Amino acid sequence: MSGWPRYPPCATGTCTDVVCCAHGHKLRWPELLGKNGAAAKATIEKENPEVTAEILTPGRVGPHDFCCNRVFVIVDTHGNVTNIPTIG
């Protein structure tokens, strides 16, 4: 597969870890910790056009399935990123 379809739906092919999902694109965004969630979402989708970044606000839990075309951006009550956004 040369790329992943846009999320949803979830796409993994035969991948079970983030390295398999790469296709030459960025997989993790540690530099976005503490940054505004909406800005982080835009950065992620610009740097890896094969993923959809989804913002998770406090109390919201995303699905537990592994997806090569999705990144959760977990934010605090101020809208700032609290976990390193990573494909999966």
Helices and strands as residue ranges (DSSP letters): H 18-21, G 30-32, H 37-47, E 52-56, E 70-74
